[in-house]
Amino acid sequence: MFELQEIELYDVYHLPIIKAYADRIDLVNTINRLVPSRMAIKPGTLVLAMVLDALSGRHPLYRIDS
């Protein structure tokens, strides 16, 4: 039996699960393939960031440069 001192607990919220699902359906690469861009940050990465931010319960990303 494990001693209580040997067990480490971590809070795992929903964002890693959503990120894993996005990876499984290849969301970022699919968007990058369908949306041509010459930006430094690929559109798929930006979409994933906006989805994760919106689902985190915080305010959606806008006016990032301000």
BAKEKOL-448987 format. One record per residue (C-alpha): chain; x, y, z; residue in three letters. Coordinates in Angstrom, 1 decimal, decimal comma, always signed. Layout:
<pts>
<pt><sese>A</sese><x>X</x><y>Y</y><z>Z</z><keti>ala</keti></pt>
...
</pts>
This chain:
<pts>
<pt><sese>A</sese><x>+0,0</x><y>+0,0</y><z>+0,0</z><keti>met</keti></pt>
<pt><sese>A</sese><x>+1,2</x><y>+3,5</y><z>-0,7</z><keti>phe</keti></pt>
<pt><sese>A</sese><x>+2,2</x><y>+5,8</y><z>+2,0</z><keti>glu</keti></pt>
<pt><sese>A</sese><x>+0,3</x><y>+9,1</y><z>+1,8</z><keti>leu</keti></pt>
<pt><sese>A</sese><x>+3,7</x><y>+10,9</y><z>+1,5</z><keti>gln</keti></pt>
<pt><sese>A</sese><x>+4,4</x><y>+9,1</y><z>-1,8</z><keti>glu</keti></pt>
<pt><sese>A</sese><x>+1,3</x><y>+10,3</y><z>-3,6</z><keti>ile</keti></pt>
<pt><sese>A</sese><x>+1,4</x><y>+13,6</y><z>-5,4</z><keti>glu</keti></pt>
<pt><sese>A</sese><x>-1,9</x><y>+15,3</y><z>-6,4</z><keti>leu</keti></pt>
<pt><sese>A</sese><x>-2,3</x><y>+17,7</y><z>-9,2</z><keti>tyr</keti></pt>
<pt><sese>A</sese><x>-5,3</x><y>+19,8</y><z>-10,2</z><keti>asp</keti></pt>
<pt><sese>A</sese><x>-6,0</x><y>+19,0</y><z>-13,8</z><keti>val</keti></pt>
<pt><sese>A</sese><x>-8,7</x><y>+21,2</y><z>-15,2</z><keti>tyr</keti></pt>
<pt><sese>A</sese><x>-10,4</x><y>+20,9</y><z>-18,6</z><keti>his</keti></pt>
<pt><sese>A</sese><x>-7,9</x><y>+22,8</y><z>-20,8</z><keti>leu</keti></pt>
<pt><sese>A</sese><x>-5,4</x><y>+19,9</y><z>-21,1</z><keti>pro</keti></pt>
<pt><sese>A</sese><x>-8,2</x><y>+17,6</y><z>-22,1</z><keti>ile</keti></pt>
<pt><sese>A</sese><x>-9,4</x><y>+20,1</y><z>-24,8</z><keti>ile</keti></pt>
<pt><sese>A</sese><x>-5,8</x><y>+20,6</y><z>-26,0</z><keti>lys</keti></pt>
<pt><sese>A</sese><x>-5,4</x><y>+16,8</y><z>-26,3</z><keti>ala</keti></pt>
<pt><sese>A</sese><x>-8,7</x><y>+16,6</y><z>-28,3</z><keti>tyr</keti></pt>
<pt><sese>A</sese><x>-7,6</x><y>+19,4</y><z>-30,6</z><keti>ala</keti></pt>
<pt><sese>A</sese><x>-4,3</x><y>+17,5</y><z>-31,2</z><keti>asp</keti></pt>
<pt><sese>A</sese><x>-6,3</x><y>+14,3</y><z>-31,8</z><keti>arg</keti></pt>
<pt><sese>A</sese><x>-8,4</x><y>+15,9</y><z>-34,5</z><keti>ile</keti></pt>
<pt><sese>A</sese><x>-5,4</x><y>+17,8</y><z>-35,9</z><keti>asp</keti></pt>
<pt><sese>A</sese><x>-7,1</x><y>+21,1</y><z>-35,5</z><keti>leu</keti></pt>
<pt><sese>A</sese><x>-4,1</x><y>+23,3</y><z>-35,9</z><keti>val</keti></pt>
<pt><sese>A</sese><x>-2,7</x><y>+21,7</y><z>-39,0</z><keti>asn</keti></pt>
<pt><sese>A</sese><x>-6,1</x><y>+21,5</y><z>-40,6</z><keti>thr</keti></pt>
<pt><sese>A</sese><x>-6,6</x><y>+25,2</y><z>-40,2</z><keti>ile</keti></pt>
<pt><sese>A</sese><x>-3,1</x><y>+26,0</y><z>-41,3</z><keti>asn</keti></pt>
<pt><sese>A</sese><x>-3,7</x><y>+24,0</y><z>-44,5</z><keti>arg</keti></pt>
<pt><sese>A</sese><x>-7,0</x><y>+25,7</y><z>-45,2</z><keti>leu</keti></pt>
<pt><sese>A</sese><x>-6,0</x><y>+29,2</y><z>-44,4</z><keti>val</keti></pt>
<pt><sese>A</sese><x>-2,9</x><y>+30,4</y><z>-46,3</z><keti>pro</keti></pt>
<pt><sese>A</sese><x>-0,9</x><y>+32,9</y><z>-44,4</z><keti>ser</keti></pt>
<pt><sese>A</sese><x>+2,5</x><y>+34,5</y><z>-44,2</z><keti>arg</keti></pt>
<pt><sese>A</sese><x>+2,2</x><y>+35,6</y><z>-40,6</z><keti>met</keti></pt>
<pt><sese>A</sese><x>+4,9</x><y>+34,6</y><z>-38,1</z><keti>ala</keti></pt>
<pt><sese>A</sese><x>+2,3</x><y>+32,8</y><z>-36,0</z><keti>ile</keti></pt>
<pt><sese>A</sese><x>+0,2</x><y>+30,4</y><z>-37,9</z><keti>lys</keti></pt>
<pt><sese>A</sese><x>-3,6</x><y>+30,8</y><z>-38,0</z><keti>pro</keti></pt>
<pt><sese>A</sese><x>-4,2</x><y>+27,4</y><z>-36,5</z><keti>gly</keti></pt>
<pt><sese>A</sese><x>-2,1</x><y>+28,2</y><z>-33,4</z><keti>thr</keti></pt>
<pt><sese>A</sese><x>-4,1</x><y>+31,5</y><z>-33,0</z><keti>leu</keti></pt>
<pt><sese>A</sese><x>-7,4</x><y>+29,7</y><z>-33,3</z><keti>val</keti></pt>
<pt><sese>A</sese><x>-6,4</x><y>+27,1</y><z>-30,7</z><keti>leu</keti></pt>
<pt><sese>A</sese><x>-5,3</x><y>+29,9</y><z>-28,4</z><keti>ala</keti></pt>
<pt><sese>A</sese><x>-8,6</x><y>+31,7</y><z>-28,8</z><keti>met</keti></pt>
<pt><sese>A</sese><x>-10,6</x><y>+28,5</y><z>-28,2</z><keti>val</keti></pt>
<pt><sese>A</sese><x>-8,7</x><y>+27,6</y><z>-25,1</z><keti>leu</keti></pt>
<pt><sese>A</sese><x>-9,0</x><y>+31,2</y><z>-23,8</z><keti>asp</keti></pt>
<pt><sese>A</sese><x>-12,7</x><y>+31,3</y><z>-24,4</z><keti>ala</keti></pt>
<pt><sese>A</sese><x>-13,2</x><y>+28,0</y><z>-22,7</z><keti>leu</keti></pt>
<pt><sese>A</sese><x>-11,1</x><y>+29,0</y><z>-19,7</z><keti>ser</keti></pt>
<pt><sese>A</sese><x>-13,9</x><y>+31,3</y><z>-18,5</z><keti>gly</keti></pt>
<pt><sese>A</sese><x>-11,8</x><y>+34,4</y><z>-18,8</z><keti>arg</keti></pt>
<pt><sese>A</sese><x>-12,4</x><y>+37,3</y><z>-21,2</z><keti>his</keti></pt>
<pt><sese>A</sese><x>-12,0</x><y>+36,5</y><z>-24,9</z><keti>pro</keti></pt>
<pt><sese>A</sese><x>-8,8</x><y>+37,8</y><z>-26,5</z><keti>leu</keti></pt>
<pt><sese>A</sese><x>-9,2</x><y>+41,1</y><z>-28,3</z><keti>tyr</keti></pt>
<pt><sese>A</sese><x>-7,1</x><y>+44,2</y><z>-28,7</z><keti>arg</keti></pt>
<pt><sese>A</sese><x>-4,0</x><y>+42,3</y><z>-28,0</z><keti>ile</keti></pt>
<pt><sese>A</sese><x>-1,8</x><y>+45,1</y><z>-29,2</z><keti>asp</keti></pt>
<pt><sese>A</sese><x>-3,3</x><y>+47,6</y><z>-26,8</z><keti>ser</keti></pt>
</pts>
